[in-house]
Amino acid sequence: MASYLEIIPGIYQIGGARFSSSEDCCVYLIDGGGEYAIIDCGAGKSAEKIFSNLSKIVKKLQGVRYLVLTHGHIDHIGGGQYLLEQMPHLEIVAHKLELPAIENGEERLTAANWYGVIYNGLPVNRVLREQEETISVGKMKLHCLHTPGHTVGGISPYLDWQGKRILFGQDIHGPFDSKWGSDLLVWRKSMEKLLALKADILCEGHYGIMETPEDVEDFIQDFLRRYS
């Protein structure tokens, strides 16, 4: 099993089916020049492998500043406790509407029972409240865009780096369930927001990486058609 994939210099995939476990969402690492952010952290059972993969890239763990959680489903948040034990200085970032899942561990919202994971909640240090907020990761600016629909407080971070716009659109593909607060009408509006970004690269939550603007647009449009 591979340890990581360098998507472009400074942007890596360190978790997911090829790198940790098929239960995990795709986990991404951003290197802003000695300061790092992790995007999501898998379901939890393979968190040690994700941390090992990260350690092959990061030489000084104190530089890993943020764990950005795009929403509160267990395959995106379950590894957080292990990572926090290894790096107690981590600041956890999430939208306020995801706190019942992430902090309180409400099983209806986390779907932890789907994966047989016991999840006890994580403290969110930086609570996002606006439609878009920006976090500095070294030389990079990570824009956290509120994109509800899959869940009520989902975010889609993006950044501009080396002349390219990279979008971390976790779970663009769904699925949708009313008990999580899914709303297809709201989701379509969120997808229009993402299309308007005209991203060059899409790092998706389970489908991996789309590496051209055309592929990014086609991927989003395909799912809009599926749920029309």
HELIX and SHEET records of a PDB file:
HELIX    1   1 ALA A   47  SER A   55  1                                   9    
HELIX    2   2 LEU A   61  GLY A   63  5                                   3    
HELIX    3   3 ILE A   74  ILE A   77  1                                   4    
HELIX    4   4 GLY A   80  GLN A   86  1                                   7    
HELIX    5   5 LYS A   96  GLU A   98  5                                   3    
HELIX    6   6 LEU A   99  ILE A  102  1                                   4    
HELIX    7   7 GLU A  107  THR A  110  1                                   4    
HELIX    8   8 ALA A  112  TYR A  115  1                                   4    
HELIX    9   9 SER A  178  TRP A  180  5                                   3    
HELIX   10  10 LEU A  184  LEU A  197  1                                  14    
HELIX   11  11 PRO A  213  ARG A  226  1                                  14    
SHEET    1   A 7 LEU A   5  ILE A   8  0                                        
SHEET    2   A 7 ILE A  11  GLY A  15 -1                                        
SHEET    3   A 7 VAL A  27  ASP A  31 -1                                        
SHEET    4   A 7 TYR A  36  ILE A  39 -1                                        
SHEET    5   A 7 VAL A  64  VAL A  68  1                                        
SHEET    6   A 7 GLU A  91  HIS A  95  1                                        
SHEET    7   A 7 ARG A 126  LEU A 128  1                                        
SHEET    1   B 6 GLU A 132  VAL A 137  0                                        
SHEET    2   B 6 MET A 140  HIS A 146 -1                                        
SHEET    3   B 6 ILE A 155  TRP A 161 -1                                        
SHEET    4   B 6 LYS A 164  LEU A 167 -1                                        
SHEET    5   B 6 ILE A 201  CYS A 203  1                                        
SHEET    6   B 6 ILE A 209  MET A 210 -1                                        
END                                                                             
